[in-house]
Amino acid sequence: QVQLVESGGGLVQAGDSLRLSCAASGRAFSTYDMGWFRQAPGKEREFVAGIRWSGSSTYYKDSVKGRFTISRDNAKNTVYLQLNSLKPEDTAVYYCAASGRLGAYYERSDYYNYWGQGTQVTVST
């Protein structure tokens, strides 16, 4: 069982930066692939970024490549999402997720076993 708690969201202006954190409970964190998803009002939840359990590989939605960076610190049981050059269209609730499954289906929400409660990111013009 893994519990995930996101933090770091807020209200910022276009062009600003934020760093989201996702703290995980449990001793097996270092064995889980991790992902970040987001859901804007009236839209379906979408994949944003993923990272292999070892941190050796990362994956991104095309529209955030070069602006967002996912990383993890297994010693701290935490995964991060650095958001730079934020745009109004990045406004959403951001969720982190953990996968204990075999495979590398980072973009699929059903690849993940555990989800956090989300943190709101609002980007104003």
Disulfide bonds with the S-S distance in Angstrom:
Cys22-Cys96 1.91
